[in-house]
Amino acid sequence: MTDIYNLINSIADSKLLVFIFSTFFGFALNFFLSLAGFKWLKSLNQRLIYIIFPPAMTVISWTIAGNLGLSLGMIGALSIVRFRTPVKSPIELVFYFVLIVLGISITVAPIYTVLIFFLTCSVPFIFKYLYKLDDGSYEFSDNENDLVKLSVANFLIYNPDENFIANIKSVKFKLLDLKQDSENQINISYEIKDINDFNEIRMILSKCGKIQNSQFIA
């Protein structure tokens, strides 16, 4: 066991190996988490993040190592960097933090990198086993939709034109109800997230008839 420990830690002596393994761990983490059920990690953007993030942190670690002035300057420079889109969920933030840990820890103690890598990859599969989840019947959510309370948008369209059906199909939100109250009046309901969705649907439907009444139910 001691020989394996020393062998893994000896990787830190070769910067080329460290850089290669840092990139590999990022890619492998994305692969195994996607396999475990985090299907939103399969997107091209997420795969690029997981491949580039760890080696980028590795290079930063080498750059500031042993130089206090450079370390402080790097901290100041990095403080102006911001993610332009909000983090979707706490679990996504945890995964980003793990990527940072992988990139930094591999430069000084690769054994810890291996441990956190296997821990992060194995926990979802452990939960799958404990909750007896079958393959294909579960998916770990990114909580983007779970944390949103869905609302209902009701519209009463008066004297719709011939393009009404085409405009309905162009609305990307879930259609809850569509009924014709009279010859010239149609009542339509959608499932939405917020008032912005309500205004977007209202703008689309206003092109195909007069909106006699509209209602936003939160």
Contacts in CASP RR format, 6 or more apart in sequence:
PFRMAT RR
TARGET T0000
AUTHOR 0000-0000-0000
METHOD contacts of the structure
MODEL  1
MTDIYNLINSIADSKLLVFIFSTFFGFALNFFLSLAGFKWLKSLNQRLIY
IIFPPAMTVISWTIAGNLGLSLGMIGALSIVRFRTPVKSPIELVFYFVLI
VLGISITVAPIYTVLIFFLTCSVPFIFKYLYKLDDGSYEFSDNENDLVKL
SVANFLIYNPDENFIANIKSVKFKLLDLKQDSENQINISYEIKDINDFNE
IRMILSKCGKIQNSQFIA
5 111 0 8 1.000
8 110 0 8 1.000
8 111 0 8 1.000
8 114 0 8 1.000
9 109 0 8 1.000
9 110 0 8 1.000
9 111 0 8 1.000
11 17 0 8 1.000
11 18 0 8 1.000
11 21 0 8 1.000
11 106 0 8 1.000
11 110 0 8 1.000
12 18 0 8 1.000
12 106 0 8 1.000
12 107 0 8 1.000
12 108 0 8 1.000
12 109 0 8 1.000
12 110 0 8 1.000
15 62 0 8 1.000
18 58 0 8 1.000
18 106 0 8 1.000
18 107 0 8 1.000
18 110 0 8 1.000
19 55 0 8 1.000
19 58 0 8 1.000
19 59 0 8 1.000
21 106 0 8 1.000
21 110 0 8 1.000
21 113 0 8 1.000
22 54 0 8 1.000
22 55 0 8 1.000
22 57 0 8 1.000
22 58 0 8 1.000
22 102 0 8 1.000
22 103 0 8 1.000
22 106 0 8 1.000
23 51 0 8 1.000
23 54 0 8 1.000
23 55 0 8 1.000
25 54 0 8 1.000
25 102 0 8 1.000
25 103 0 8 1.000
25 106 0 8 1.000
25 113 0 8 1.000
25 117 0 8 1.000
26 50 0 8 1.000
26 51 0 8 1.000
26 53 0 8 1.000
26 54 0 8 1.000
26 99 0 8 1.000
26 102 0 8 1.000
27 47 0 8 1.000
27 50 0 8 1.000
27 51 0 8 1.000
28 117 0 8 1.000
28 121 0 8 1.000
29 50 0 8 1.000
29 95 0 8 1.000
29 98 0 8 1.000
29 99 0 8 1.000
29 102 0 8 1.000
29 117 0 8 1.000
29 120 0 8 1.000
29 121 0 8 1.000
30 41 0 8 1.000
30 46 0 8 1.000
30 47 0 8 1.000
30 50 0 8 1.000
30 51 0 8 1.000
32 121 0 8 1.000
33 41 0 8 1.000
33 95 0 8 1.000
33 120 0 8 1.000
33 121 0 8 1.000
33 124 0 8 1.000
34 41 0 8 1.000
34 42 0 8 1.000
36 121 0 8 1.000
36 124 0 8 1.000
36 125 0 8 1.000
36 128 0 8 1.000
36 140 0 8 1.000
37 124 0 8 1.000
37 138 0 8 1.000
37 139 0 8 1.000
37 140 0 8 1.000
38 91 0 8 1.000
38 124 0 8 1.000
38 139 0 8 1.000
38 140 0 8 1.000
38 142 0 8 1.000
39 139 0 8 1.000
39 140 0 8 1.000
40 46 0 8 1.000
40 88 0 8 1.000
40 142 0 8 1.000
41 47 0 8 1.000
41 50 0 8 1.000
49 99 0 8 1.000
50 99 0 8 1.000
53 96 0 8 1.000
53 99 0 8 1.000
53 100 0 8 1.000
53 103 0 8 1.000
54 99 0 8 1.000
54 100 0 8 1.000
54 102 0 8 1.000
54 103 0 8 1.000
54 106 0 8 1.000
55 103 0 8 1.000
57 99 0 8 1.000
57 100 0 8 1.000
57 102 0 8 1.000
57 103 0 8 1.000
57 104 0 8 1.000
58 103 0 8 1.000
58 104 0 8 1.000
58 106 0 8 1.000
58 107 0 8 1.000
60 74 0 8 1.000
60 78 0 8 1.000
60 104 0 8 1.000
61 103 0 8 1.000
61 104 0 8 1.000
61 107 0 8 1.000
61 108 0 8 1.000
62 107 0 8 1.000
63 70 0 8 1.000
63 74 0 8 1.000
64 70 0 8 1.000
64 71 0 8 1.000
64 74 0 8 1.000
65 107 0 8 1.000
87 93 0 8 1.000
87 96 0 8 1.000
88 142 0 8 1.000
88 143 0 8 1.000
88 144 0 8 1.000
89 141 0 8 1.000
89 142 0 8 1.000
89 143 0 8 1.000
89 144 0 8 1.000
89 147 0 8 1.000
90 143 0 8 1.000
91 140 0 8 1.000
91 142 0 8 1.000
91 143 0 8 1.000
92 142 0 8 1.000
95 120 0 8 1.000
98 116 0 8 1.000
98 120 0 8 1.000
101 113 0 8 1.000
101 116 0 8 1.000
102 113 0 8 1.000
102 116 0 8 1.000
102 117 0 8 1.000
103 113 0 8 1.000
105 112 0 8 1.000
105 113 0 8 1.000
105 116 0 8 1.000
106 113 0 8 1.000
124 140 0 8 1.000
127 133 0 8 1.000
128 138 0 8 1.000
131 138 0 8 1.000
148 193 0 8 1.000
148 194 0 8 1.000
149 218 0 8 1.000
150 191 0 8 1.000
150 192 0 8 1.000
150 193 0 8 1.000
151 191 0 8 1.000
151 192 0 8 1.000
151 193 0 8 1.000
151 194 0 8 1.000
151 198 0 8 1.000
151 216 0 8 1.000
151 217 0 8 1.000
151 218 0 8 1.000
152 176 0 8 1.000
152 189 0 8 1.000
152 190 0 8 1.000
152 191 0 8 1.000
152 192 0 8 1.000
152 216 0 8 1.000
152 217 0 8 1.000
153 173 0 8 1.000
153 189 0 8 1.000
153 190 0 8 1.000
153 192 0 8 1.000
153 197 0 8 1.000
153 198 0 8 1.000
153 201 0 8 1.000
153 202 0 8 1.000
153 214 0 8 1.000
153 215 0 8 1.000
153 216 0 8 1.000
153 217 0 8 1.000
154 187 0 8 1.000
154 188 0 8 1.000
154 189 0 8 1.000
154 213 0 8 1.000
154 214 0 8 1.000
154 215 0 8 1.000
154 217 0 8 1.000
155 187 0 8 1.000
155 188 0 8 1.000
155 189 0 8 1.000
155 190 0 8 1.000
155 201 0 8 1.000
155 202 0 8 1.000
155 205 0 8 1.000
155 211 0 8 1.000
155 213 0 8 1.000
155 214 0 8 1.000
155 215 0 8 1.000
156 181 0 8 1.000
156 185 0 8 1.000
156 186 0 8 1.000
156 187 0 8 1.000
156 211 0 8 1.000
156 212 0 8 1.000
156 213 0 8 1.000
156 214 0 8 1.000
157 164 0 8 1.000
157 185 0 8 1.000
157 186 0 8 1.000
157 187 0 8 1.000
157 188 0 8 1.000
157 205 0 8 1.000
157 208 0 8 1.000
157 209 0 8 1.000
157 210 0 8 1.000
157 211 0 8 1.000
157 212 0 8 1.000
158 184 0 8 1.000
158 185 0 8 1.000
158 209 0 8 1.000
158 210 0 8 1.000
158 211 0 8 1.000
158 212 0 8 1.000
159 184 0 8 1.000
159 185 0 8 1.000
159 209 0 8 1.000
159 210 0 8 1.000
160 184 0 8 1.000
160 186 0 8 1.000
160 208 0 8 1.000
160 209 0 8 1.000
161 208 0 8 1.000
161 209 0 8 1.000
163 207 0 8 1.000
163 208 0 8 1.000
164 186 0 8 1.000
164 208 0 8 1.000
164 209 0 8 1.000
166 208 0 8 1.000
167 204 0 8 1.000
167 205 0 8 1.000
167 207 0 8 1.000
167 208 0 8 1.000
168 175 0 8 1.000
168 178 0 8 1.000
168 188 0 8 1.000
168 205 0 8 1.000
170 204 0 8 1.000
171 190 0 8 1.000
171 201 0 8 1.000
171 204 0 8 1.000
171 205 0 8 1.000
173 190 0 8 1.000
173 191 0 8 1.000
173 192 0 8 1.000
173 197 0 8 1.000
173 201 0 8 1.000
174 190 0 8 1.000
174 191 0 8 1.000
175 188 0 8 1.000
175 189 0 8 1.000
175 190 0 8 1.000
176 189 0 8 1.000
176 190 0 8 1.000
176 191 0 8 1.000
177 187 0 8 1.000
177 188 0 8 1.000
177 189 0 8 1.000
178 186 0 8 1.000
178 187 0 8 1.000
178 188 0 8 1.000
178 189 0 8 1.000
179 186 0 8 1.000
179 187 0 8 1.000
180 186 0 8 1.000
180 187 0 8 1.000
181 187 0 8 1.000
185 212 0 8 1.000
188 205 0 8 1.000
190 197 0 8 1.000
190 201 0 8 1.000
192 198 0 8 1.000
192 201 0 8 1.000
195 216 0 8 1.000
198 214 0 8 1.000
198 216 0 8 1.000
202 211 0 8 1.000
202 214 0 8 1.000
205 211 0 8 1.000
END
